[in-house]
């Protein structure tokens, strides 16, 4: 008896959101820390490694197949201010009737070990738990999808030992999914 199996190749598309925290703090004063503030396009841009004729810093165009995977993560540009961002949620926003992507948060805790010199110039080893957060979704269809990316901005407090919440922010991002099989 012969058995046949099909191998489905799944591509992964990674988008990095870069957020200018110094610019955000200079433009937006926080009155209501619980209510997210929509930021301007000047305060963020995207990096998508596959360039095509349509790519821009505020919209992404992906040639894909159904069930390919898309990953979105974020970092901050802080101008040595020790600011940090955490992506909180990515949801569909004013999209067409069909839902093309449905993002789920992924969190990975990783123990990082590094060498440091102590006061006696003796090498010692320290370890630190680090958390990495990103969002993933399978691509279920083709077309235009507008998503809302929500994040929190943290800054180093005056004693320099802890990061405090500055505020919650969001912005829309448009992604166009094209059928790569055509």
HELIX and SHEET records of a PDB file:
HELIX    1   1 UNK A   21  UNK A   27  1                                   7    
HELIX    2   2 UNK A   41  UNK A   43  5                                   3    
SHEET    1   A 5 UNK A  44  UNK A  48  0                                        
SHEET    2   A 5 UNK A  12  UNK A  20 -1                                        
SHEET    3   A 5 UNK A  69  UNK A  77  1                                        
SHEET    4   A 5 UNK A 123  UNK A 138 -1                                        
SHEET    5   A 5 UNK A 104  UNK A 117 -1                                        
SHEET    1   B 3 UNK A  37  UNK A  38  0                                        
SHEET    2   B 3 UNK A 163  UNK A 179  1                                        
SHEET    3   B 3 UNK A  59  UNK A  64  1                                        
SHEET    1   C 4 UNK A  37  UNK A  38  0                                        
SHEET    2   C 4 UNK A 163  UNK A 179  1                                        
SHEET    3   C 4 UNK A 143  UNK A 156 -1                                        
SHEET    4   C 4 UNK A  84  UNK A  92 -1                                        
END                                                                             
